[in-house]
Amino acid sequence: MGFDMALWEAIRAAGALAFALMSAAVILGLCVRSRAADPIVKRGWVYEFHQSLSVAALVSIVTHVALVLANSHVPFGPADVLVPFASSWRPLAIAGGIVGLYLTAVLVVSSYVKGFVGHRVWRVIHYASFAAWVTSLGHAVFSGTDTHRPGMLWLYALSFLAVLSLLTYRAIVSLPLRPAPQPAAPPRRRADGRPLPGAADE
């Protein structure tokens, strides 16, 4: 295997790994918020694993971008991989990957400055994780050369179903419970059985 072929394989592997890690991080983040994994594992452990996977996903994305810049099969310049829509090759799909890179970086950094920005701001920022995952999914599907392979199709499909299922579960468990109707209290009466004044309006 020549250097160019090895580099091409590394680009594809880093991209697939980045999407798999990002999907796992989003899934675990939803497990933390919805408490879906509480019966089987401590939530603190799930949160720590979620953070570690987020960092690993960012490292994989940066590696993927660096390898793309180093390849000569489809030449890319810095602007092509850092500026949305600057690439002439599949600009929409490439822009999705770039947006996913920036959003993932913001999410990872926000976790380390949570004490400075506050919990409320941190939570608002973390809603961007869904946008990061969706744009990365679009990038992978429409620019990945392995999209047609069964393994990648299964990865995309299972990730999508897992995220959708957890979002649905979270929406259901967060619905406010309507209190059960209470039976009307019997009217108050005097000792001789006659109703007290105003008791008929109760």
Steps between C-alpha positions, in 0.01 A plus 500: 500500500645838394512811715210666318278196546593469868424868549164460329413207726601705804277789391200272471574322828540827691175632357305187588652491848418867557134448412475184713653678801280806454189281477598314817562830680159637399328176602667500843419869544134422440524212746626743764222753435220243478639273778445210260812315618450562873369148574819336370786747554574806710418824323833652599686226316283548192572874507875448530496253212291746298761772552788267413328390178434863406870581530592185307252595227654847467851352477380259231337782302818710514703196390257442215538863385880490527518182292268651239737796467795263458343290223562562131218284359242778548701814582355724770638831625461640853202712393326194351497319835459800731260735320145377428412489128856590394556151357402444139462125564162419657485841674183434701621169641845640579342804667305263725824340615659839567200618704510171692869556576444849638194405703677199649796719597268750669322220688822346626647834607176602672523198731837622628384859556163410649596666828558830322198508267251354747280192483215671311725628220677164486167322454398733219833440326457125538181503297735559206613139534197394295591745223860375508385141470248569221746700291766234550253231396423696183870541431565129549208385286545738209878535482620167640622256236399205722135598540388212277675239717268298726710569811473876456131483416439305821704756696295789361166322545562373854640835613198681359255258662679517836503881507138522384385244757676675789365840392150352495550337838631823648203693363257248651657483847525880517126549444332641812279245671139615540385441860217253545161663568408509869147403612286790617483538877154442650319818614553598859198458728390592851470240769126471426574420133405838351760650259704795620447839330685510170557123498266460204748699286792272576 
